[in-house]
Amino acid sequence: MFSAPGESLSVHRIFNGVTEARPTIPLQWLINEPVWVDQWPLTNEKIRALNDLVQEQLQQGHIVPTTSPWNTPVFVIKKKSGKWRLLHDLRQINAVIESMGALQPGLPSPTMIPANWPIIVMDLKDCFFTIPLASQDCPRFAFSVPSINNSEPMQRYHWTVLPQGMKNSPTICQIYVARALSGVREQYPQILIYHYMDDILIAGASVDNIQLVVKDTVQALQKFGLEVAPEKVQKELPWRYLGWKIMEHAVEPQRVALKWEVSTLNDVQRILGAINWVRPLLGITNDTLQPLFDLLRGDSALDSKRILTPEAKEALAHIEQAIQSRQAHRVHDRYGLQLYIINTITQPLALLGQWVATNNDPLLLIEWVFLPYQPVKTITTRVEMFAMLIRKGRKRAVQLREQGPRWIPARCVRPALEKENQEDTDKPALANDMGTADADDHNSSEPHVNDNLEQ
């Protein structure tokens, strides 16, 4: 079936109505000598909480008693709700496991869901705890539960499902869920299915189409022991998926809170990380981010001191306004992507968009493309920047859509300053010499894209 060479089988799976073994993916180990790290001392309160949590996991079949020669510590933390959470310190175990690597270099873009297509979003319930570990690997994820005042020997257990904190658990989860969905993808090639970790989005041209697909998807997941969380099924707009809010025609970020309290380099990096996630869809340019990039200079220690400059505060205010007010568009399924090159004062940028003449607002903003803030060379000409953008934009368009982009440079490359245009004879040559592919497909009334970018 789905088992690849070297895969083992666990003892629970329902397939075609028959209980069979579910395929599992064995880990590759760098050593075979057991790793033993003594259990840390815990307070009496935490030992009681740990015992309660262990009993829950035991009843659910996530752990079993063991005599394994491997051991790493466990501990508990109290959540804001007052409930306790069990954590397993697997750092020493992760150090001796061969990394599988990431399978998805990025998140699926919600802008590629055609406008007006109905959507259903589903979350998988306790995904890691429904995916079995390979039987030969289970004993290596053992832990000990101490007793109060050492009144009895420690109870020992090991995991039978993917442990939280094991470095390959996310990758195994992706592989496992992808296999469960593979048959549905083949059966319904016209349906759009996004899968990232335990989040699944299904979209189609009509409600009737996706309702049948959702039913078959749930059944396929159940055959692999995966369970959809009923309370997290979204059938009506706005749909929330991977941090985005998806409307009928547009996409905008869910609430993104930017931390203004900056005292260290790490704080600045966190802010830029949050912004970097939304900027391709909201058009937050390098020029806007420059005061924040400037704060990265200096001491590279994460705890080194940083203070927000007035320019950085102004940039943050501008970015917060952009997050609250800007949107990207869902793609029109009958139109191709177009790569617009936009020439600004400091460096050009690009837009992957669509021109739908029948719309009241014909220009659809699908995704912005930016050059690196730090140039790869000390001196980079404007023509080289254009070439870099074209390569990057085309590559991104192929990632988003197999057809790639339609490029109309002669109409869309417009120098920002007449003086700069006069001094640099290469720029008009670029527009004249690089062709106007598919230019006949576009209405001559198209505006300059520069007019749609806040500068």
C-alpha positions as CSV (number, residue, x, y, z in Angstrom):
1,M,0.0,0.0,0.0
2,F,1.6,3.2,1.1
3,S,4.5,1.6,3.0
4,A,7.8,2.5,1.5
5,P,10.9,0.3,1.8
6,G,12.2,0.3,5.4
7,E,8.8,1.3,6.9
8,S,7.4,-0.7,9.8
9,L,3.7,-1.3,10.7
10,S,1.9,-0.5,13.8
11,V,-1.1,-2.5,15.1
12,H,-4.0,-0.2,14.4
13,R,-5.5,0.9,11.2
14,I,-8.9,0.6,9.5
15,F,-8.7,0.2,5.8
16,N,-11.6,-0.8,3.6
17,G,-13.6,-1.7,6.7
18,V,-10.9,-4.1,8.0
19,T,-8.6,-3.5,10.9
20,E,-5.1,-3.6,9.7
21,A,-1.7,-2.2,10.7
22,R,-1.1,1.5,10.0
23,P,2.1,2.3,8.1
24,T,4.8,4.0,10.2
25,I,8.0,5.7,9.3
26,P,11.1,4.6,11.2
27,L,13.7,7.0,12.5
28,Q,17.4,6.9,11.5
29,W,19.7,6.9,14.5
30,L,23.2,8.2,14.7
31,I,24.1,5.9,17.6
32,N,22.7,2.7,19.1
33,E,24.1,3.1,22.5
34,P,21.3,4.0,25.0
35,V,21.0,7.6,26.1
36,W,20.1,8.0,29.8
37,V,19.4,11.3,31.5
38,D,18.2,11.2,35.1
39,Q,14.8,12.5,35.9
40,W,14.8,16.0,37.5
41,P,13.5,16.5,41.1
42,L,9.9,17.7,41.1
43,T,7.8,19.3,43.8
44,N,5.0,17.2,45.4
45,E,2.4,19.3,43.5
46,K,4.1,18.7,40.2
47,I,4.5,15.0,40.9
48,R,0.7,14.7,41.6
49,A,0.0,16.6,38.4
50,L,2.4,14.4,36.4
51,N,0.8,11.2,37.7
52,D,-2.6,12.5,36.6
53,L,-1.4,13.4,33.1
54,V,0.4,10.1,32.8
55,Q,-2.7,8.1,33.6
56,E,-4.6,10.1,30.9
57,Q,-2.0,9.2,28.3
58,L,-1.9,5.6,29.5
59,Q,-5.7,5.3,29.1
60,Q,-5.6,6.8,25.6
61,G,-2.9,4.4,24.5
62,H,-0.3,7.0,23.9
63,I,2.2,5.5,26.3
64,V,2.9,2.0,27.7
65,P,4.9,0.7,30.7
66,T,8.5,0.0,29.7
67,T,11.9,-1.4,30.9
68,S,13.8,0.6,28.3
69,P,17.5,1.4,28.9
70,W,16.8,4.8,27.4
71,N,15.5,7.7,29.6
72,T,15.0,11.5,29.4
73,P,13.3,13.9,31.8
74,V,9.7,15.0,31.9
75,F,8.2,17.9,33.7
76,V,4.8,19.8,33.9
77,I,3.8,23.4,33.6
78,K,0.6,25.1,34.6
79,K,-1.3,26.9,31.8
80,K,-3.2,30.1,32.2
81,S,-6.4,28.0,32.4
82,G,-5.0,26.4,35.5
83,K,-4.6,23.0,33.8
84,W,-1.3,21.2,33.7
85,R,0.6,20.3,30.6
86,L,3.1,17.4,30.3
87,L,6.4,18.1,28.5
88,H,9.2,15.8,27.6
89,D,12.8,17.1,27.4
90,L,14.0,15.4,24.2
91,R,17.0,17.5,23.5
92,Q,19.5,14.6,24.1
93,I,17.4,12.3,22.0
94,N,17.1,14.8,19.1
95,A,20.9,15.1,19.1
96,V,21.2,11.4,18.1
97,I,18.4,11.3,15.5
98,E,19.1,12.0,11.8
99,S,17.1,15.0,10.7
100,M,14.5,14.4,8.0
101,G,14.4,18.1,6.9
102,A,11.4,20.2,6.0
103,L,9.0,19.0,3.3
104,Q,7.2,22.3,2.7
105,P,9.5,25.3,2.4
106,G,6.6,27.7,2.8
107,L,2.9,28.0,3.5
108,P,0.4,27.7,0.7
109,S,-0.7,31.1,-0.5
110,P,-4.5,31.8,0.1
111,T,-4.5,34.2,-2.8
112,M,-4.4,31.3,-5.3
113,I,-7.9,30.1,-4.2
114,P,-10.1,31.4,-7.1
115,A,-12.5,34.2,-6.1
116,N,-16.0,33.1,-5.3
117,W,-15.1,29.4,-4.8
118,P,-16.6,28.1,-1.6
119,I,-14.2,26.8,1.0
120,I,-14.3,24.4,3.9
121,V,-11.4,24.4,6.5
122,M,-10.7,21.5,8.8
123,D,-8.3,20.9,11.7
124,L,-7.1,17.5,12.8
125,K,-7.6,16.7,16.4
126,D,-4.4,15.9,18.4
127,C,-2.6,15.0,15.2
128,F,0.7,13.9,16.7
129,F,-1.1,11.6,19.2
130,T,-3.0,9.8,16.4
131,I,0.1,9.0,14.4
132,P,2.1,5.9,15.6
133,L,5.8,5.7,16.1
134,A,7.6,2.8,14.5
135,S,7.7,0.0,17.0
136,Q,11.5,-0.3,17.1
137,D,11.8,3.4,18.0
138,C,9.2,3.6,20.8
139,P,11.5,2.4,23.7
140,R,14.0,5.2,22.9
141,F,11.3,7.7,24.0
142,A,11.1,6.5,27.6
143,F,10.7,8.5,30.8
144,S,10.4,8.0,34.5
145,V,7.7,9.2,37.0
146,P,9.2,9.9,40.5
147,S,7.3,9.3,43.7
148,I,6.9,11.7,46.6
149,N,9.7,11.3,49.1
150,N,11.0,8.3,47.1
151,S,8.3,6.2,48.7
152,E,8.3,3.7,45.8
153,P,10.3,2.9,42.7
154,M,9.8,5.2,39.7
155,Q,7.2,4.1,37.2
156,R,8.6,4.0,33.7
157,Y,6.8,4.5,30.3
158,H,7.6,5.1,26.7
159,W,5.6,6.8,23.9
160,T,3.8,4.8,21.2
161,V,2.8,7.9,19.2
162,L,4.7,10.9,17.9
163,P,6.1,12.7,20.9
164,Q,5.7,16.5,21.2
165,G,9.2,18.0,20.9
166,M,10.8,15.2,18.8
167,K,12.4,17.1,15.9
168,N,11.1,14.8,13.2
169,S,7.5,14.7,14.5
170,P,6.4,17.6,12.2
171,T,7.9,16.0,9.1
172,I,6.4,12.6,9.9
173,C,3.0,14.3,10.5
174,Q,3.2,15.9,7.1
175,I,4.1,12.6,5.4
176,Y,1.4,10.7,7.2
177,V,-1.5,13.1,6.6
178,A,-0.4,13.6,2.9
179,R,-0.7,9.8,2.4
180,A,-4.1,9.8,3.9
181,L,-5.1,12.6,1.5
182,S,-3.4,11.2,-1.6
183,G,-6.4,9.1,-2.8
184,V,-8.8,12.0,-2.5
185,R,-6.4,14.2,-4.5
186,E,-6.3,11.6,-7.3
187,Q,-10.0,11.1,-7.3
188,Y,-10.8,14.8,-7.4
189,P,-8.1,16.6,-9.5
190,Q,-10.4,19.6,-10.1
191,I,-10.7,20.3,-6.4
192,L,-8.1,22.5,-4.6
193,I,-6.8,20.8,-1.4
194,Y,-4.3,22.7,0.8
195,H,-2.6,20.7,3.6
196,Y,-0.1,22.1,6.0
197,M,0.6,20.0,9.2
198,D,-2.9,19.4,10.7
199,D,-4.7,22.2,8.8
200,I,-6.7,21.2,5.7
201,L,-8.5,23.5,3.3
202,I,-10.8,22.3,0.5
203,A,-12.1,24.6,-2.2
204,G,-14.1,24.0,-5.4
205,A,-16.2,25.7,-8.0
206,S,-19.5,24.8,-6.2
207,V,-20.7,23.9,-2.7
208,D,-22.1,20.6,-4.0
209,N,-18.6,19.6,-5.3
210,I,-16.8,20.2,-2.1
211,Q,-19.4,18.7,0.2
212,L,-18.8,15.3,-1.5
213,V,-15.1,15.8,-1.3
214,V,-15.2,16.7,2.3
215,K,-17.1,13.5,3.1
216,D,-14.6,11.3,1.3
217,T,-11.7,13.3,2.9
218,V,-13.0,12.6,6.4
219,Q,-13.4,8.9,5.6
220,A,-9.9,8.7,4.2
221,L,-8.5,10.4,7.3
222,Q,-10.4,8.0,9.6
223,K,-8.9,5.0,7.8
224,F,-5.5,6.3,8.9
225,G,-6.7,6.8,12.5
226,L,-6.9,10.6,12.0
227,E,-9.8,12.5,13.5
228,V,-11.3,15.9,12.3
229,A,-12.1,18.3,15.2
230,P,-15.8,19.0,14.6
231,E,-15.8,22.3,16.5
232,K,-13.0,23.6,14.2
233,V,-14.7,22.9,10.9
234,Q,-15.3,26.2,9.1
235,K,-18.0,26.3,6.4
236,E,-18.8,30.0,6.1
237,L,-16.8,33.1,5.4
238,P,-14.6,34.6,6.6
239,W,-12.5,31.5,6.7
240,R,-9.4,31.6,8.9
241,Y,-6.5,29.5,7.7
242,L,-2.8,29.6,8.6
243,G,-3.0,33.1,10.1
244,W,-5.0,34.6,7.1
245,K,-8.6,35.7,6.9
246,I,-10.1,34.7,3.6
247,M,-13.1,36.6,2.2
248,E,-15.1,36.0,-1.0
249,H,-12.7,38.1,-3.1
250,A,-9.9,39.1,-0.9
251,V,-7.4,37.9,1.7
252,E,-6.1,39.8,4.8
253,P,-4.1,38.9,7.8
254,Q,-5.7,37.9,11.0
255,R,-4.8,40.2,13.9
256,V,-1.0,40.7,14.0
257,A,0.2,42.4,17.1
258,L,3.6,44.1,16.7
259,K,5.6,44.4,19.9
260,W,6.7,48.0,20.3
261,E,8.7,47.3,23.5
262,V,12.1,46.8,22.1
263,S,15.2,46.4,24.3
264,T,17.3,43.7,22.5
265,L,18.3,42.6,19.1
266,N,16.1,39.5,19.5
267,D,13.1,41.8,19.9
268,V,13.9,43.5,16.6
269,Q,14.3,40.1,14.9
270,R,10.9,39.0,16.2
271,I,9.2,42.1,14.9
272,L,10.8,41.6,11.4
273,G,9.8,38.0,11.5
274,A,6.2,38.9,12.1
275,I,6.3,41.5,9.3
276,N,8.1,39.3,6.8
277,W,5.2,36.8,7.0
278,V,2.6,39.3,5.8
279,R,4.6,41.7,3.6
280,P,4.4,39.7,0.3
281,L,0.6,40.1,0.3
282,L,0.4,43.6,1.7
283,G,3.2,45.3,-0.2
284,I,5.4,46.4,2.7
285,T,8.5,47.6,0.9
286,N,12.2,47.6,1.8
287,D,12.1,51.4,2.0
288,T,9.4,51.2,4.7
289,L,11.4,48.6,6.7
290,Q,14.7,50.4,6.4
291,P,14.6,52.0,9.9
292,L,14.0,48.5,11.4
293,F,16.7,46.9,9.3
294,D,19.1,49.6,10.6
295,L,18.5,48.3,14.1
296,L,20.1,44.9,13.1
297,R,23.5,46.5,12.7
298,G,26.0,46.4,15.5
299,D,26.5,43.8,18.2
300,S,25.2,40.4,16.9
301,A,24.5,39.0,20.4
302,L,20.7,38.3,20.7
303,D,20.6,40.1,24.1
304,S,22.5,43.1,22.9
305,K,20.8,46.4,23.6
306,R,18.5,48.1,21.0
307,I,16.3,51.2,21.2
308,L,13.6,52.2,18.8
309,T,14.6,55.3,16.9
310,P,11.9,57.9,15.9
311,E,12.2,56.6,12.4
312,A,11.6,53.0,13.5
313,K,8.6,54.1,15.5
314,E,7.2,55.9,12.4
315,A,7.8,52.8,10.3
316,L,6.0,50.5,12.8
317,A,3.0,52.9,12.8
318,H,2.9,52.8,9.0
319,I,3.2,49.0,9.0
320,E,0.4,48.6,11.6
321,Q,-1.8,50.8,9.4
322,A,-1.0,48.7,6.4
323,I,-1.8,45.5,8.3
324,Q,-5.2,46.9,9.3
325,S,-6.1,48.4,5.9
326,R,-4.5,46.5,3.1
327,Q,-5.6,43.3,1.4
328,A,-4.5,41.0,-1.4
329,H,-7.0,39.5,-3.9
330,R,-8.0,35.9,-4.6
331,V,-7.0,34.9,-8.1
332,H,-9.3,34.9,-11.1
333,D,-9.2,31.3,-12.4
334,R,-9.7,32.3,-16.0
335,Y,-6.8,34.8,-16.2
336,G,-3.0,34.2,-16.1
337,L,-0.6,35.9,-13.7
338,Q,1.2,39.0,-14.9
339,L,4.5,40.2,-13.7
340,Y,4.6,44.0,-13.3
341,I,8.0,45.6,-12.8
342,I,7.8,48.8,-10.7
343,N,10.6,51.3,-10.7
344,T,11.0,53.3,-7.4
345,I,13.6,55.7,-6.2
346,T,15.9,53.3,-4.3
347,Q,15.3,50.0,-6.0
348,P,12.6,48.4,-8.2
349,L,10.1,45.9,-7.0
350,A,7.5,43.7,-8.7
351,L,3.9,42.7,-8.5
352,L,2.3,39.4,-9.5
353,G,-1.2,40.5,-10.4
354,Q,-4.0,40.1,-12.9
355,W,-5.9,42.6,-15.0
356,V,-9.6,41.8,-15.2
357,A,-11.1,44.6,-17.3
358,T,-14.7,43.7,-16.4
359,N,-14.1,44.4,-12.7
360,N,-14.8,47.9,-11.2
361,D,-11.2,47.7,-9.9
362,P,-9.5,45.8,-12.7
363,L,-6.1,45.3,-11.1
364,L,-5.9,42.3,-8.7
365,L,-3.0,42.4,-6.3
366,I,-1.9,38.7,-5.8
367,E,1.6,39.0,-4.4
368,W,4.5,41.4,-4.2
369,V,8.1,40.5,-5.0
370,F,11.0,42.3,-3.4
371,L,14.8,42.4,-3.9
372,P,17.0,41.5,-0.9
373,Y,17.5,44.5,1.4
374,Q,21.3,43.9,1.3
375,P,22.5,43.8,-2.4
376,V,24.5,40.8,-3.4
377,K,27.2,43.1,-5.0
378,T,28.6,46.4,-3.8
379,I,27.4,48.1,-7.0
380,T,24.3,46.8,-8.7
381,T,23.0,48.5,-11.8
382,R,19.3,49.2,-12.3
383,V,19.2,46.8,-15.2
384,E,20.7,44.0,-13.0
385,M,18.0,44.8,-10.4
386,F,15.3,44.4,-13.1
387,A,16.8,41.1,-14.2
388,M,16.9,39.8,-10.6
389,L,13.3,40.8,-10.1
390,I,12.2,39.1,-13.3
391,R,14.0,35.9,-12.4
392,K,12.6,35.9,-8.8
393,G,9.1,36.9,-10.0
394,R,8.9,34.2,-12.6
395,K,10.2,31.6,-10.2
396,R,7.6,32.5,-7.7
397,A,4.8,32.5,-10.3
398,V,5.7,29.0,-11.3
399,Q,5.6,28.0,-7.6
400,L,2.1,29.5,-7.4
401,R,0.8,28.3,-10.7
402,E,2.2,25.9,-13.2
403,Q,1.5,28.2,-16.1
404,G,3.9,30.8,-14.8
405,P,3.5,34.6,-15.4
406,R,2.7,36.7,-18.4
407,W,5.2,39.5,-18.6
408,I,4.5,43.0,-20.1
409,P,7.6,45.0,-19.3
410,A,7.3,47.8,-21.9
411,R,4.0,49.0,-20.5
412,C,4.9,48.5,-16.8
413,V,8.5,49.5,-16.3
414,R,8.3,53.3,-15.7
415,P,11.2,55.2,-14.3
416,A,10.4,57.0,-11.1
417,L,12.4,60.1,-11.8
418,E,12.9,61.8,-15.2
419,K,16.4,62.9,-14.2
420,E,17.4,59.3,-13.4
421,N,15.9,58.2,-16.7
422,Q,18.0,60.8,-18.6
423,E,21.2,59.8,-16.8
424,D,20.8,56.1,-17.2
425,T,20.5,55.1,-20.9
426,D,20.3,51.4,-20.0
427,K,16.7,51.8,-18.6
428,P,14.9,52.7,-21.8
429,A,16.9,50.1,-23.6
430,L,15.6,47.5,-21.1
431,A,12.0,48.3,-21.9
432,N,12.6,48.4,-25.6
433,D,14.8,45.3,-26.0
434,M,13.3,42.8,-23.6
435,G,10.0,42.3,-25.5
436,T,6.3,42.6,-24.7
437,A,5.2,39.0,-24.3
438,D,1.4,38.7,-24.5
439,A,1.0,42.4,-24.6
440,D,-1.9,42.1,-27.1
441,D,-3.9,40.3,-24.4
442,H,-4.1,43.5,-22.3
443,N,-6.2,46.6,-22.6
444,S,-4.3,49.8,-23.4
445,S,-6.3,51.5,-20.6
446,E,-4.2,49.7,-18.0
447,P,-2.8,52.2,-15.5
448,H,0.7,52.4,-14.4
449,V,1.2,49.9,-11.5
450,N,3.2,52.6,-9.7
451,D,0.0,54.5,-9.1
452,N,-1.3,51.5,-7.0
453,L,1.7,51.4,-4.7
454,E,1.9,53.7,-1.7
455,Q,5.3,55.3,-1.9
